């Protein structure tokens, strides 16, 4: 369900807490409080370490067969590796975006003038809110593109600032 809707772990956990369709699909009571988003990553890790994905898949197939939703010997079997990879890619995009947002917010507190000197207007929109609040593109590489460009621009600005600071230390301006 998380993969189908293109949600990050935080968004998926929020959907479990707030959406009736998710609660119904997971067999949860309406009053269920859900779980912390970190549980999803831990669950995927344990599932893959113990090779439990095959057991889970086979159990689901058996249940679907008994319900008459699929036929035995049909062509329903697929490999879920691409789903796990897509969820991980979304989580990487969220992690990189949150790192950039936190760093810019911290820098703005101590060097607002410097941040304003190089940060383009679209950064104020992009990094004003938590990345989990956005609807990320279906293709994670689209989100990587803007983040990669942002990081490159930021690193270039920081290098230029450091170079300028070194020049000031090596050749201080005479005071008048």
GILIN-V893267 format. One record per residue. N is the residue number from 1. RES is the residue in three letters. SS is DSSP state (~ for helix, > for strand, _ for the rest). Layout:
BEGIN
<<N	RES	SS> <N	RES	SS>>
END
This chain:
BEGIN
<<1	UNK	_> <2	UNK	~> <3	UNK	~> <4	UNK	~> <5	UNK	~> <6	UNK	_> <7	UNK	_> <8	UNK	_> <9	UNK	~> <10	UNK	~> <11	UNK	~> <12	UNK	~> <13	UNK	~> <14	UNK	~> <15	UNK	~> <16	UNK	~> <17	UNK	~> <18	UNK	~> <19	UNK	_> <20	UNK	~> <21	UNK	~> <22	UNK	~> <23	UNK	~> <24	UNK	~> <25	UNK	~> <26	UNK	~> <27	UNK	_> <28	UNK	_> <29	UNK	_> <30	UNK	_> <31	UNK	_> <32	UNK	_> <33	UNK	_> <34	UNK	_> <35	UNK	_> <36	UNK	_> <37	UNK	_> <38	UNK	~> <39	UNK	~> <40	UNK	~> <41	UNK	~> <42	UNK	~> <43	UNK	~> <44	UNK	~> <45	UNK	~> <46	UNK	~> <47	UNK	~> <48	UNK	~> <49	UNK	~> <50	UNK	_> <51	UNK	_> <52	UNK	~> <53	UNK	~> <54	UNK	~> <55	UNK	~> <56	UNK	~> <57	UNK	~> <58	UNK	~> <59	UNK	~> <60	UNK	~> <61	UNK	~> <62	UNK	~> <63	UNK	~> <64	UNK	~> <65	UNK	~> <66	UNK	~> <67	UNK	_> <68	UNK	_> <69	UNK	_> <70	UNK	_> <71	UNK	_> <72	UNK	_> <73	UNK	_> <74	UNK	_> <75	UNK	_> <76	UNK	_> <77	UNK	_> <78	UNK	_> <79	UNK	_> <80	UNK	_> <81	UNK	~> <82	UNK	~> <83	UNK	~> <84	UNK	~> <85	UNK	~> <86	UNK	~> <87	UNK	~> <88	UNK	~> <89	UNK	~> <90	UNK	~> <91	UNK	~> <92	UNK	~> <93	UNK	~> <94	UNK	~> <95	UNK	~> <96	UNK	~> <97	UNK	~> <98	UNK	~> <99	UNK	~> <100	UNK	~> <101	UNK	~> <102	UNK	~> <103	UNK	~> <104	UNK	~> <105	UNK	~> <106	UNK	~> <107	UNK	~> <108	UNK	~> <109	UNK	~> <110	UNK	~> <111	UNK	~> <112	UNK	~> <113	UNK	~> <114	UNK	~> <115	UNK	~> <116	UNK	~> <117	UNK	~> <118	UNK	~> <119	UNK	_> <120	UNK	_> <121	UNK	~> <122	UNK	~> <123	UNK	~> <124	UNK	~> <125	UNK	~> <126	UNK	~> <127	UNK	_> <128	UNK	_> <129	UNK	_> <130	UNK	_> <131	UNK	~> <132	UNK	~> <133	UNK	~> <134	UNK	_> <135	UNK	_> <136	UNK	_> <137	UNK	_> <138	UNK	_> <139	UNK	_> <140	UNK	~> <141	UNK	~> <142	UNK	~> <143	UNK	~> <144	UNK	~> <145	UNK	~> <146	UNK	~> <147	UNK	~> <148	UNK	~> <149	UNK	~> <150	UNK	~> <151	UNK	~> <152	UNK	~> <153	UNK	~> <154	UNK	~> <155	UNK	~> <156	UNK	~> <157	UNK	~> <158	UNK	~> <159	UNK	~> <160	UNK	~> <161	UNK	~> <162	UNK	~> <163	UNK	~> <164	UNK	~> <165	UNK	~> <166	UNK	~> <167	UNK	~> <168	UNK	~> <169	UNK	~> <170	UNK	~> <171	UNK	_> <172	UNK	_> <173	UNK	_> <174	UNK	_> <175	UNK	_> <176	UNK	_>>
END
